[in-house]
């Protein structure tokens, strides 16, 4: 079994708390399509690999549905079709505010 560093353990613990806060504050439904009858996943707007400083920023995390019989909003957010999502404009405003370079990278 692979050991988890102390830093990663803290991030994982902090994220669990933040995920619960987001679900309680915003409701347990997909922000991309409005459905609550499908499996949901917390999705980072700006990838964790790009901005590790935003991993635990509540504003960088949303709830999106997963792909099962259809393409879920979690996967749609990572594609050019992201403009179809209900939370597209809100998410893009946040991205423009905190990472202008990434904003222009994903809008090209």
PyMOL commands that set and color helices and strands:
alter all, ss='L'
color gray80, all
select helices_A, chain A and resi 6-26+52-54+58-60+73-77+80-84+88-98+100-107
alter helices_A, ss='H'
color red, helices_A
select strands_A, chain A and resi 40-44+61-65
alter strands_A, ss='S'
color yellow, strands_A
deselect
rebuild
show_as cartoon
